[in-house]
């Protein structure tokens, strides 16, 4: 997992208890944090209309608190997305991320080879899903 602040880690850990996919958990956590910020420290529409400096100071303090809360959400949303394909034992076989195509932990730079490996994986798993269960598997 990428380096996160302690606050972002706490929120992400809480969400991952219920959600398995890290990417989904990050987006859910970020959305929850943004919702909290909107409820606890809503955007002040016209902070410049306050008559005395004390009221304006309070607005600036609240704006700072809101910015700190939203920074956690932004940190969670800024993470790199990836797609993984696993075999039946949940071992990662293919990973697509910002660097490119990875097969069984090896980066595959050649697009033709990556295409071949992806098709082979998909055909193998499509065939496995179409086969009827044997007597041993049905019991």
C-alpha positions in Angstrom: 0.0 0.0 0.0 1.2 3.5 -0.8 2.3 5.8 2.0 -0.7 7.4 3.6 -1.1 9.7 6.6 -2.2 8.2 9.9 -5.7 9.7 9.5 -6.1 8.4 6.0 -4.9 4.9 7.1 -7.4 4.9 9.9 -10.3 5.7 7.6 -9.1 3.2 4.9 -8.7 0.4 7.5 -12.2 0.9 8.8 -13.7 0.7 5.3 -11.6 -2.3 4.2 -13.1 -4.3 7.0 -16.3 -4.4 4.9 -14.9 -4.0 1.3 -12.3 -6.2 -0.3 -11.1 -4.1 -3.2 -8.6 -1.5 -2.1 -9.5 0.9 -5.0 -13.2 0.7 -4.0 -12.4 1.2 -0.4 -10.3 4.3 -1.1 -13.2 5.9 -3.1 -15.7 5.0 -0.4 -13.5 6.4 2.3 -12.9 9.6 0.4 -16.6 10.1 -0.3 -17.3 9.5 3.4 -14.7 12.1 4.4 -16.1 14.6 2.0 -19.6 14.1 3.3 -18.3 14.6 6.9 -16.5 17.9 5.8 -19.8 19.1 4.2 -21.7 18.4 7.4 -19.2 19.5 10.0 -17.6 22.5 8.2 -19.8 23.6 5.3 -18.5 26.0 2.7 -19.1 29.6 3.8 -20.7 31.3 0.8 -19.8 35.0 1.6 -17.2 35.1 4.3 -16.2 38.7 3.4 -19.6 40.1 4.7 -18.8 39.7 8.4 -18.7 43.0 10.2 -15.9 42.5 12.7 -12.5 40.8 12.5 -13.4 38.2 15.1 -16.2 36.7 13.0 -13.9 36.7 9.9 -11.2 35.0 12.0 -13.6 32.3 12.9 -14.5 31.8 9.2 -10.8 31.5 8.3 -10.3 28.9 11.1 -13.3 26.9 9.9 -12.0 27.1 6.3 -8.6 25.7 7.5 -10.3 22.8 9.3 -12.3 22.0 6.2 -9.2 22.1 4.1 -7.4 19.7 6.4 -10.4 17.3 6.3 -10.6 17.4 2.5 -6.9 16.9 2.2 -7.4 13.3 3.6 -10.0 12.6 0.9 -7.8 14.0 -1.8 -5.0 11.8 -0.7 -7.1 8.7 -0.9 -8.5 9.6 -4.3 -5.1 10.3 -5.7 -3.9 6.7 -5.5 -3.1 4.8 -8.6 -5.8 2.4 -9.8 -5.0 -1.1 -11.0 -6.9 -4.1 -12.3 -5.9 -7.6 -11.4 -6.8 -11.0 -12.8 -6.4 -13.9 -10.4 -6.5 -17.6 -10.9 -8.8 -19.9 -9.0 -6.4 -19.9 -6.0 -6.7 -16.1 -5.8 -3.1 -15.7 -6.9 -2.5 -12.7 -9.0 -1.7 -13.7 -12.6 -2.2 -10.4 -14.5 -2.0 -6.8 -13.2 -2.7 -3.7 -15.3 -1.5 -0.5 -13.7 0.0 2.9 -14.6 3.3 1.2 -15.5 1.7 -1.3 -17.9 1.0 -5.0 -18.1 2.5 -7.5 -15.6 2.2 -11.2 -15.9 3.0 -13.4 -12.8 5.0 -10.5 -11.3 7.0 -9.8 -14.5 6.6 -6.6 -16.4 5.7 -7.3 -20.1 6.9 -4.4 -22.3 6.0 -6.0 -25.6 2.3 -5.2 -26.5 2.0 -8.3 -28.7 3.2 -10.6 -25.9 0.9 -8.9 -23.4 -2.0 -9.3 -25.9 -1.2 -13.0 -26.3 -0.9 -13.6 -22.5 -4.2 -11.8 -21.9 -6.1 -13.8 -24.5 -4.6 -17.1 -23.2 -5.7 -16.2 -19.7 -9.2 -15.2 -20.7 -9.7 -18.3 -22.9 -8.4 -20.6 -20.2 -10.8 -19.2 -17.6 -13.8 -19.0 -20.0 -13.2 -22.7 -20.9 -13.0 -23.6 -17.1 -16.4 -21.8 -16.5 -18.1 -23.6 -19.3 -17.1 -27.1 -18.3 -19.8 -28.9 -16.2 -18.8 -29.9 -12.7 -17.6 -33.5 -12.3 -19.3 -35.9 -9.9 -16.7 -35.1 -7.2 -17.2 -31.3 -7.6 -21.0 -31.5 -7.5 -21.1 -33.3 -4.1 
